[in-house]
Each structure stands twice: as structure tokens, then as C-alpha cells.
Amino acid sequence: MYRLLYVLRNTFLILKSTKRIALVTIISIFIGMVALGSTYIVGTKLFSSSLTLKEKVKITVFFKQNTQKDDVSNSVSTIAAIDGVKDVKLTTPEEAKADFIQVFPQYKGLFEDLNKNPLPYSATVELKDIGLGKRISDVIQALPTVDIVVFSEDTMNKVNQLITAVWLIFISVLLAVLGEFIFTVQNSTTLLLDFRRSDVRVLKLIGADSMFTFLPFVLISIILSFVSWWGSFYLIREVDKLSGSIVQGIIPYATVTGNVNLFYVMGMILLIALVSSIIGSLISVMRFRNVQ
């Protein structure tokens, strides 16, 4: 009991006498926590939302002019039976005309002056996997009733690249923040040990063991990490509120999805910070273990 009380008392005294070092450490860890939490929240929603872009990448099929309705229906059935096709939506010339006039009302008079509707039958093909899009579009193009097939392979590749980039950015930030945590704690603990070098020497001279001598410095690193975590919670919560608009600004055509459990995120950040603090402080302690 006496050992515990001494360790706690010594921890408090060290903190009290090294306020500037503690403040710099708290700020550094705080910045790292905000960066990690913000990247995870925005990255998770960005990843989930980018997946919705896959659903928006579809194949558009334009049938030849004057193709009979029965022939179009047979072709649509053939397309729907292709492996990898999720759904096929047929658009009649009348529906295409109505959609065109709704988008471009200035051309309504032009359509009324024409003797017949110049727009052909068309179909929108929804895919189970956009990776199959090129193969399926080639199969559709070979049908005798099909005139033009539109499929943006470049868009598909960009969606896949975006998804990969999101995870690479998150992993990079995670590793950078872990390194920053350990480096910051290790440096601050080293400064504290240098500042209290004489106390360490006295304790070793009277026969105090390493745990009794150095435990206060490990506790200080844990306390500073906890204080930083407590302060970062409020800022990360604000980032969570703004993350939807941030993601929408990055990929405006995606549907923003992927709600994040903020308490889970903060719990993981606290765990990472505590583990990093213990590792960083122990690195410094190992260097001072044989101080004379």
C-alpha cells in the first residue's frame, strides 16, 4: 500500500513540475488522435459510399431503328439471361421522348413538327459486378437488333482505384499516427527522466527496484494520452457530423452511406494511444535503467 501511495504521489509531483513538457505532449497526441479518428470516419463513409458508384455504372443499349417490338422483347430476354446481368429495364421510344423533352423542353416544338419519333428502343442493363461489364457489353453488341452499346470501362476503373486509394490512405495515416504516438511519448518521457535524473539516482542508491523507480513515468504517459483522448472526443464528434457533406463533396454522384459507431471509434483510438504510450515510455525507461 505504501509503495502504491508513493508511486501516485511521485507521479503527481513529476507532472506538477513539468507542466510545459506535459502540455506539448498532450497537444501532439491530440493532433494525432484527431487525424486518426477523422481519417477513419471519413474513410469508412467514403469507402461505403464509393461502393454505391458501382451500382450507378450500367450498360446502355440502343436498338436499331424500326426494330419490331417483339424482336426488342426477345433481345431484352436474351440480355437478361446473360451471366452477370442483374436487371434490364426497357425504355420505349415514347418514354424516351418524354424523358428527352423533360430534360430539354426547348426542343418540344421540334418533336411535334416531326412526322415520327426518331428515338429508338433502348435498355439499361444493371450489372451484378462491374468487372464483368466489358464482357457483357461485347456479348450484347453482337446481337443483330442492337445498334450501339455504351459502357464506360474508364469509369469502372476509376471507381476501383478510388476504393483502393481510400484504404491505402487510411492504412498510411494509421501507421503514421502510431509512429507519431510512440515517438512523442518516447521523447517526452526521455525529457521527464532527464529532468528527474537526480531523483532516479537517489532511488537507485537506496536500493529501489526498477518498477518502483520508473513506474511513475509510465503512468504519466498513460495519463497524458487519456487527457488527449478526452479532448479529441469533442472535435472528432464534430468531424463525424460533417463527414457526410465532406464525402458528398469528394464524390458528388455517390449515395452517402456507412454510419460510424463513434464510441467504438473512440474506444479503439484510446486503446491504440494507451498501447503506444506504454511502448514509447518503456523505450525511454530502458535507456535510463542503468543510469548512475
C-alpha positions as a Python dict, from the first residue, in 0.01 Angstrom:
ca = {
    (1, 'M'): (0, 0, 0),
    (2, 'Y'): (286, 234, 87),
    (3, 'R'): (453, 162, -248),
    (4, 'L'): (135, 244, -436),
    (5, 'L'): (82, 570, -249),
    (6, 'Y'): (442, 672, -310),
    (7, 'V'): (420, 596, -681),
    (8, 'L'): (98, 800, -715),
    (9, 'R'): (244, 1087, -511),
    (10, 'N'): (564, 1087, -717),
    (11, 'T'): (363, 1078, -1039),
    (12, 'F'): (170, 1387, -930),
    (13, 'L'): (487, 1573, -829),
    (14, 'I'): (658, 1500, -1161),
    (15, 'L'): (353, 1620, -1354),
    (16, 'K'): (332, 1933, -1142),
    (17, 'S'): (696, 2023, -1202),
    (18, 'T'): (695, 1952, -1578),
    (19, 'K'): (378, 2125, -1699),
    (20, 'R'): (526, 2252, -2025),
    (21, 'I'): (650, 1911, -2131),
    (22, 'A'): (311, 1763, -2044),
    (23, 'L'): (128, 2033, -2241),
    (24, 'V'): (338, 1980, -2554),
    (25, 'T'): (287, 1605, -2527),
    (26, 'I'): (-90, 1642, -2489),
    (27, 'I'): (-111, 1869, -2794),
    (28, 'S'): (99, 1635, -3008),
    (29, 'I'): (-103, 1327, -2913),
    (30, 'F'): (-428, 1522, -2951),
    (31, 'I'): (-340, 1614, -3311),
    (32, 'G'): (-257, 1253, -3389),
    (33, 'M'): (-585, 1129, -3240),
    (34, 'V'): (-792, 1380, -3435),
    (35, 'A'): (-609, 1288, -3756),
    (36, 'L'): (-662, 916, -3695),
    (37, 'G'): (-1027, 947, -3594),
    (38, 'S'): (-1115, 1184, -3877),
    (39, 'T'): (-942, 966, -4135),
    (40, 'Y'): (-1121, 655, -4013),
    (41, 'I'): (-1465, 818, -4006),
    (42, 'V'): (-1436, 994, -4342),
    (43, 'G'): (-1253, 695, -4494),
    (44, 'T'): (-1521, 449, -4382),
    (45, 'K'): (-1802, 660, -4524),
    (46, 'L'): (-1600, 732, -4838),
    (47, 'F'): (-1541, 359, -4890),
    (48, 'S'): (-1906, 265, -4830),
    (49, 'S'): (-2029, 550, -5050),
    (50, 'S'): (-1786, 468, -5331),
    (51, 'L'): (-1935, 119, -5345),
    (52, 'T'): (-2268, 276, -5442),
    (53, 'L'): (-2099, 415, -5753),
    (54, 'K'): (-2069, 58, -5878),
    (55, 'E'): (-2445, 38, -5883),
    (56, 'K'): (-2457, 354, -6096),
    (57, 'V'): (-2220, 219, -6361),
    (58, 'K'): (-2457, 50, -6607),
    (59, 'I'): (-2467, -54, -6972),
    (60, 'T'): (-2694, 144, -7203),
    (61, 'V'): (-2818, -37, -7512),
    (62, 'F'): (-2969, 138, -7818),
    (63, 'F'): (-3160, -84, -8058),
    (64, 'K'): (-3166, -31, -8432),
    (65, 'Q'): (-3430, 197, -8578),
    (66, 'N'): (-3751, 31, -8695),
    (67, 'T'): (-3685, -282, -8487),
    (68, 'Q'): (-4014, -453, -8412),
    (69, 'K'): (-4140, -462, -8056),
    (70, 'D'): (-4137, -845, -8045),
    (71, 'D'): (-3776, -853, -8163),
    (72, 'V'): (-3682, -598, -7896),
    (73, 'S'): (-3859, -803, -7627),
    (74, 'N'): (-3672, -1118, -7736),
    (75, 'S'): (-3341, -930, -7727),
    (76, 'V'): (-3417, -797, -7378),
    (77, 'S'): (-3489, -1152, -7261),
    (78, 'T'): (-3161, -1267, -7412),
    (79, 'I'): (-2970, -988, -7238),
    (80, 'A'): (-3139, -1065, -6904),
    (81, 'A'): (-3024, -1427, -6934),
    (82, 'I'): (-2656, -1333, -6971),
    (83, 'D'): (-2449, -1440, -6671),
    (84, 'G'): (-2365, -1134, -6462),
    (85, 'V'): (-2670, -927, -6556),
    (86, 'K'): (-2873, -822, -6255),
    (87, 'D'): (-3164, -644, -6422),
    (88, 'V'): (-3271, -499, -6758),
    (89, 'K'): (-3502, -200, -6792),
    (90, 'L'): (-3657, -137, -7134),
    (91, 'T'): (-3736, 218, -7245),
    (92, 'T'): (-3983, 261, -7531),
    (93, 'P'): (-3946, 540, -7790),
    (94, 'E'): (-4243, 720, -7632),
    (95, 'E'): (-4083, 706, -7286),
    (96, 'A'): (-3751, 821, -7430),
    (97, 'K'): (-3926, 1113, -7599),
    (98, 'A'): (-4099, 1217, -7276),
    (99, 'D'): (-3771, 1196, -7083),
    (100, 'F'): (-3588, 1397, -7351),
    (101, 'I'): (-3848, 1675, -7355),
    (102, 'Q'): (-3842, 1689, -6974),
    (103, 'V'): (-3466, 1747, -6979),
    (104, 'F'): (-3467, 1969, -7290),
    (105, 'P'): (-3809, 2140, -7302),
    (106, 'Q'): (-3685, 2385, -7565),
    (107, 'Y'): (-3699, 2105, -7825),
    (108, 'K'): (-4063, 2013, -7763),
    (109, 'G'): (-4180, 2203, -8072),
    (110, 'L'): (-3922, 2025, -8288),
    (111, 'F'): (-4058, 1686, -8187),
    (112, 'E'): (-4414, 1795, -8256),
    (113, 'D'): (-4314, 1903, -8610),
    (114, 'L'): (-4162, 1564, -8692),
    (115, 'N'): (-4382, 1304, -8856),
    (116, 'K'): (-4246, 1026, -8637),
    (117, 'N'): (-4048, 975, -8318),
    (118, 'P'): (-3676, 949, -8413),
    (119, 'L'): (-3576, 791, -8081),
    (120, 'P'): (-3525, 412, -8081),
    (121, 'Y'): (-3594, 149, -7819),
    (122, 'S'): (-3325, 143, -7553),
    (123, 'A'): (-3243, -60, -7243),
    (124, 'T'): (-3047, -1, -6925),
    (125, 'V'): (-2856, -306, -6804),
    (126, 'E'): (-2770, -329, -6434),
    (127, 'L'): (-2470, -547, -6353),
    (128, 'K'): (-2401, -781, -6062),
    (129, 'D'): (-2031, -693, -6088),
    (130, 'I'): (-1897, -402, -6292),
    (131, 'G'): (-1585, -608, -6356),
    (132, 'L'): (-1796, -814, -6600),
    (133, 'G'): (-1914, -504, -6785),
    (134, 'K'): (-1671, -524, -7079),
    (135, 'R'): (-1750, -891, -7148),
    (136, 'I'): (-2126, -840, -7121),
    (137, 'S'): (-2122, -530, -7342),
    (138, 'D'): (-1935, -727, -7612),
    (139, 'V'): (-2196, -1004, -7597),
    (140, 'I'): (-2481, -752, -7625),
    (141, 'Q'): (-2315, -572, -7916),
    (142, 'A'): (-2316, -897, -8112),
    (143, 'L'): (-2699, -919, -8107),
    (144, 'P'): (-2848, -844, -8452),
    (145, 'T'): (-3107, -597, -8316),
    (146, 'V'): (-2852, -386, -8126),
    (147, 'D'): (-2713, -66, -8278),
    (148, 'I'): (-2494, 92, -8006),
    (149, 'V'): (-2376, -25, -7664),
    (150, 'V'): (-2243, 233, -7418),
    (151, 'F'): (-2031, 120, -7125),
    (152, 'S'): (-1767, 334, -6957),
    (153, 'E'): (-1484, 99, -6868),
    (154, 'D'): (-1282, 403, -6763),
    (155, 'T'): (-1544, 491, -6500),
    (156, 'M'): (-1534, 135, -6369),
    (157, 'N'): (-1156, 150, -6333),
    (158, 'K'): (-1172, 487, -6157),
    (159, 'V'): (-1425, 354, -5904),
    (160, 'N'): (-1199, 59, -5824),
    (161, 'Q'): (-899, 292, -5796),
    (162, 'L'): (-1092, 520, -5560),
    (163, 'I'): (-1183, 229, -5331),
    (164, 'T'): (-821, 112, -5323),
    (165, 'A'): (-693, 465, -5258),
    (166, 'V'): (-929, 511, -4961),
    (167, 'W'): (-786, 210, -4780),
    (168, 'L'): (-426, 294, -4867),
    (169, 'I'): (-472, 644, -4724),
    (170, 'F'): (-626, 508, -4404),
    (171, 'I'): (-350, 248, -4353),
    (172, 'S'): (-84, 513, -4419),
    (173, 'V'): (-237, 755, -4168),
    (174, 'L'): (-276, 475, -3911),
    (175, 'L'): (90, 378, -3938),
    (176, 'A'): (200, 743, -3932),
    (177, 'V'): (-7, 819, -3622),
    (178, 'L'): (118, 507, -3443),
    (179, 'G'): (474, 617, -3513),
    (180, 'E'): (391, 972, -3401),
    (181, 'F'): (237, 847, -3074),
    (182, 'I'): (538, 631, -2988),
    (183, 'F'): (787, 900, -3092),
    (184, 'T'): (608, 1174, -2896),
    (185, 'V'): (573, 968, -2578),
    (186, 'Q'): (927, 839, -2602),
    (187, 'N'): (1065, 1193, -2638),
    (188, 'S'): (851, 1338, -2359),
    (189, 'T'): (938, 1050, -2124),
    (190, 'T'): (1306, 1098, -2203),
    (191, 'L'): (1275, 1469, -2117),
    (192, 'L'): (1099, 1385, -1791),
    (193, 'L'): (1367, 1133, -1699),
    (194, 'D'): (1640, 1385, -1779),
    (195, 'F'): (1459, 1644, -1569),
    (196, 'R'): (1431, 1400, -1275),
    (197, 'R'): (1767, 1228, -1328),
    (198, 'S'): (1885, 1316, -976),
    (199, 'D'): (1574, 1160, -822),
    (200, 'V'): (1631, 843, -1023),
    (201, 'R'): (1990, 827, -899),
    (202, 'V'): (1884, 869, -536),
    (203, 'L'): (1625, 595, -563),
    (204, 'K'): (1876, 357, -717),
    (205, 'L'): (2131, 438, -446),
    (206, 'I'): (1888, 345, -170),
    (207, 'G'): (1810, 18, -347),
    (208, 'A'): (1472, 91, -507),
    (209, 'D'): (1381, -156, -782),
    (210, 'S'): (1316, -54, -1143),
    (211, 'M'): (938, -80, -1116),
    (212, 'F'): (930, 144, -809),
    (213, 'T'): (1163, 395, -979),
    (214, 'F'): (1020, 415, -1329),
    (215, 'L'): (650, 330, -1292),
    (216, 'P'): (553, 698, -1236),
    (217, 'F'): (691, 787, -1580),
    (218, 'V'): (487, 514, -1747),
    (219, 'L'): (177, 630, -1557),
    (220, 'I'): (238, 987, -1671),
    (221, 'S'): (244, 882, -2037),
    (222, 'I'): (-86, 696, -1983),
    (223, 'I'): (-243, 997, -1809),
    (224, 'L'): (-134, 1237, -2085),
    (225, 'S'): (-274, 1006, -2352),
    (226, 'F'): (-605, 984, -2167),
    (227, 'V'): (-629, 1363, -2136),
    (228, 'S'): (-555, 1400, -2507),
    (229, 'W'): (-817, 1138, -2590),
    (230, 'W'): (-1078, 1316, -2378),
    (231, 'G'): (-1014, 1644, -2558),
    (232, 'S'): (-1012, 1484, -2905),
    (233, 'F'): (-1355, 1326, -2848),
    (234, 'Y'): (-1538, 1656, -2896),
    (235, 'L'): (-1353, 1752, -3215),
    (236, 'I'): (-1388, 1404, -3369),
    (237, 'R'): (-1760, 1415, -3289),
    (238, 'E'): (-1788, 1736, -3494),
    (239, 'V'): (-1597, 1573, -3779),
    (240, 'D'): (-1845, 1285, -3768),
    (241, 'K'): (-2133, 1532, -3808),
    (242, 'L'): (-1964, 1696, -4109),
    (243, 'S'): (-1835, 1374, -4267),
    (244, 'G'): (-2146, 1326, -4482),
    (245, 'S'): (-2102, 1660, -4659),
    (246, 'I'): (-1726, 1601, -4687),
    (247, 'V'): (-1782, 1267, -4864),
    (248, 'Q'): (-2052, 1420, -5086),
    (249, 'G'): (-1807, 1690, -5190),
    (250, 'I'): (-1541, 1432, -5283),
    (251, 'I'): (-1773, 1200, -5478),
    (252, 'P'): (-2083, 1408, -5560),
    (253, 'Y'): (-2259, 1132, -5756),
    (254, 'A'): (-2239, 872, -5481),
    (255, 'T'): (-2503, 794, -5221),
    (256, 'V'): (-2352, 871, -4879),
    (257, 'T'): (-2378, 561, -4663),
    (258, 'G'): (-2191, 393, -4379),
    (259, 'N'): (-2284, 518, -4034),
    (260, 'V'): (-1994, 501, -3790),
    (261, 'N'): (-2021, 399, -3424),
    (262, 'L'): (-1842, 694, -3267),
    (263, 'F'): (-1797, 526, -2930),
    (264, 'Y'): (-1635, 223, -3095),
    (265, 'V'): (-1400, 454, -3286),
    (266, 'M'): (-1303, 646, -2974),
    (267, 'G'): (-1254, 321, -2782),
    (268, 'M'): (-1014, 192, -3047),
    (269, 'I'): (-826, 523, -3054),
    (270, 'L'): (-789, 514, -2675),
    (271, 'L'): (-661, 156, -2688),
    (272, 'I'): (-409, 242, -2961),
    (273, 'A'): (-295, 551, -2767),
    (274, 'L'): (-252, 362, -2440),
    (275, 'V'): (-57, 77, -2600),
    (276, 'S'): (160, 326, -2791),
    (277, 'S'): (218, 527, -2472),
    (278, 'I'): (331, 221, -2279),
    (279, 'I'): (564, 116, -2561),
    (280, 'G'): (706, 467, -2602),
    (281, 'S'): (762, 520, -2230),
    (282, 'L'): (923, 176, -2188),
    (283, 'I'): (1169, 256, -2467),
    (284, 'S'): (1287, 560, -2270),
    (285, 'V'): (1288, 370, -1940),
    (286, 'M'): (1511, 100, -2090),
    (287, 'R'): (1763, 367, -2181),
    (288, 'F'): (1769, 503, -1823),
    (289, 'R'): (1761, 168, -1648),
    (290, 'N'): (2137, 168, -1582),
    (291, 'V'): (2175, 539, -1502),
    (292, 'Q'): (2440, 607, -1238),
}
